Structure formats: C-alpha cells, structure tokens
C-alpha cells in the first residue's frame, strides 16, 4: 500500500475517539482552534493525532473531488462562488490603490487593521452602489419597464465607473442620515414574464 496515494483507514479507525474528543473540545471552547492548529502543524508528523487528521482530510478531499467530477450542478455552483470571490478580490485590489496595494508594515496588528479597513471601505462602496442601483431599478419599474428576476440576478455591485478614487472626499455630511428607501422590487420571474428578453417598456 503506497501511503502517498492510499488513505490509511486503519489509522482513522484507531484514533477516531481521539479525533472526536478534540472536536468536542473545540466545540465546547475548552481548546481554541488556534491552539490546535499550532500543535498540529507541519512539524508534528510524528504525532499520531496529526496523522489521523491528515488522513481524514484526504478522505474528505477525495469525496469532494469525486462529487465535483460526477455532478455538473456542483461544478456550476463552485464556479459561481469562485467567480464571486474573485470579483470581490479584484474590486478590493482596485480600491487599494495606495502603495500599489502592498501592506507597508510588518506588524501583524497593523496588517490586520489594514485588511479590516479595506473590507470596511469595500463594503461601504458596495452598499452605496447597491442603493443607487436599487433606486434606478425602482424608477424604471415606475416608468413601466418590466424587470425580470433572471436579469437582476446577473447584476453586480462591484461597479467602478461610479467611484471617484482620486476625487474629493468630504465629511461634512457624514452626520446626516440617509433617506429611507424601499429595497423591494417588483420583478417578475422568468416563467411568468411575457417574454424571455431583458427588461423593456411594458406595452400600453
């Protein structure tokens, strides 16, 4: 049996109670996940618990890979999730134009703050863009345009043409609460729409 290509099921069976005890300890909070990862690092190859966890991970990855190869719908779902993640990462890289996107400090605390502030900035811009898109779509609906749910599903809030990265940033109106808005859209499903084409003015 080649250990590089074959899962050691006997090792998993022998240490299964230990694996369950570790999992319950993490779930109950008696052992933090950070502490566990520090103990089960690459330098713990002689640790039987580490080896058992590694075999469980190999088994899980094998099952996921087999499902991925045999289920087209799963591949489509993973592809969609990957595209969304990559779109967000590209959007944050575009926003982080200062210092060419590089973190200027080696301090882990400052790096953590920089990443969190970048996420906060990205979420704020995305939220503002989503409000603008919702208001525009609501105005289109009032004007008689038919909004299909299938068309709205492909819209993305990661738009860039409406963001002035190098513009003037004023803070004198930050204390003013935004006006209330109704995020509900009167969108028809693809099956109930009169025609499968994209949004267009309703017939009079």
C-alpha positions, 0 to 999 in steps of 0.5 A: 500500500503506497501511503502517498496515494492510499488513505490509511483507514486503519489509522482513522479507525484507531484514533477516531475517539481521539479525533472526536474528543478534540472536536468536542473540545473545540466545540465546547471552547475548552481548546481554541482552534488556534491552539490546535492548529499550532500543535498540529502543524507541519512539524508534528508528523510524528504525532499520531493525532496529526496523522489521523487528521491528515488522513481524514482530510484526504478522505474528505478531499477525495469525496469532494473531488469525486462529487465535483467530477460526477455532478455538473450542478456542483461544478456550476455552483463552485464556479459561481462562488469562485467567480464571486470571490474573485470579483470581490478580490479584484474590486478590493485590489482596485480600491487599494490603490495606495502603495500599489496595494502592498501592506507597508508594515510588518506588524501583524496588528497593523496588517490586520487593521489594514485588511479590516479597513479595506473590507470596511471601505469595500463594503461601504462602496458596495452598499452605496452602489447597491442603493443607487442601483436599487433606486434606478431599478425602482424608477424604471419599474415606475416608468413601466419597464418590466424587470425580470428576476433572471436579469437582476440576478446577473447584476453586480455591485462591484461597479467602478465607473461610479467611484471617484478614487482620486476625487474629493472626499468630504465629511461634512455630511457624514452626520446626516442620515440617509433617506429611507428607501424601499429595497423591494422590487417588483420583478417578475420571474422568468416563467411568468414574464411575457417574454424571455428578453431583458427588461423593456417598456411594458406595452400600453 
